[in-house]
Every structure is written in C-alpha cells, then in structure tokens.
C-alpha cells in the first residue's frame, strides 16, 4: 500500500473549452456566485423561516463571463451550451427521465 491509497483529493467544479483561435483545450475554475440567503431560499423553494447553511452558500457556482487562452492569450466571452433546450424554464423539472 502506498501513501496515495490513504489520500483523498477534493475535486473542484470547472469548465472546459477549446480556443477558437489556436484550438488549445483549456480548463477554468467555476466562480462562486454571490447570492443572498433570500435568493437561495427562492432557488431551493424554501420558506422565509428555513435556515440557510454555509454549505448551501458554497454550492452556488457559475461560469466565468470571460475566459483567456493560456497559449495565445486570446480572451473570449463565455457561453454555456443549453443542456436541456427542450425544457421550458417555467416547468418544474425535477431531473426524472420522464420529464425529458
């Protein structure tokens, strides 16, 4: 057994992208969203009296607005591909396959 067998590594949220100029594949870390407790309650469907924990605050991440290529230094506006283009934002999507 080596030392790595006992180690645990924390994974961080990240985005991958390919530079349109030099075709370099890159990764960029997610950005922690600055949200209020009331915004978290609204997103999660919580009542005003429900407690918001520190862990809940840490779970709100988003993509950066701009990415910069590490090879050619080109900067580009970031765009997130629509993962569920057929799901209306007003629908109550709960992740079940029958909703797709």
Beta strands, then each sheet from edge to edge (+ up, - down):
strand 1: 14-18
strand 2: 25-29
strand 3: 31-32
strand 4: 61-62
strand 5: 66-68
strand 6: 75-77
sheet 1: 1+ 2-
sheet 2: 3+ 4-
sheet 3: 5+ 6-
end
